[in-house]
């Protein structure tokens, strides 16, 4: 498995030592639980932004973003094409659980 498949954020942080260390320090079972929690919440709520999801689940935004990227890569969530403003007023994608 390539580094990019193991660490969904690898291309963004370009192998920064602190980011690599952060990824390695998070056990796979913890990442799986976070993904499961996010997917269940999206199914319950019908779609949320990453910021909304992180707030509800009390996750760090960066962890939530990484897990949502993994879920999207794996085809479990998709962009609903809807946008909602973040706390700073910028448009954010509303992600939904894929049917099926």
Secondary structure, 3 states (H helix, E strand, C coil): CCHHHHCCCHHHHCCCHHHHHHHHHCCHHHHHHHHHHHHHHHHHHCCECHHHHHHHHCCCHHHHHHHHHHHHHCCCEEEEEEEEECCCCCEEEEEEECCC
